[in-house]
Amino acid sequence: MSQGALKDADALIWDLRDGWGGAQPEYLDLFNARAPTMQVTDRSGTSEFVNVKWRKPVAMLVNGRTRSGKEVLAYGFKKYRLGELIGTRTEGAVLAATAFLMASGLLLLAVEDVRVDGERLEGVGVTPTIEVQAGAAYAGSDDPQLSRAVAVLSGS
């Protein structure tokens, strides 16, 4: 983020809609503005940034198909006020599961309970800070959740 396409971006929209999970809470560390960023320069003069953090506005998009580890991210994003959580309540499917390939498809079997900061999200989900229903087929400019995130981040 200190180099490349995101370097000059004014804001970031993190879209977790329709996400199956597989996310780790450490991903939120990217938004810890209180952690220092270091610039390391070697003897040849080549510089590299280490521990780069996003310190500009950010919003997260979620919906009823945001599941599992991505719900944990949504929970932390909201609880620690990293930005606006926009969309609809997440699915509430947070239990740790093991996948089994069956002749008729994929079976996900819950194998462990999960609590986040002592709270059980299973069956509850995470409610957004800004509730926006999705359009019938969200894509591009027909995406009211994305449009709201852009408006929020641009101050409109």
Beta strands, then each sheet from edge to edge (+ up, - down):
strand 1: 12-15
strand 2: 38-41
strand 3: 47-50
strand 4: 58-62
strand 5: 84-87
strand 6: 96-102
strand 7: 105-112
strand 8: 130-131
sheet 1: 1+ 4+ 5+ 8+
sheet 2: 2+ 3-
sheet 3: 6+ 7-
end
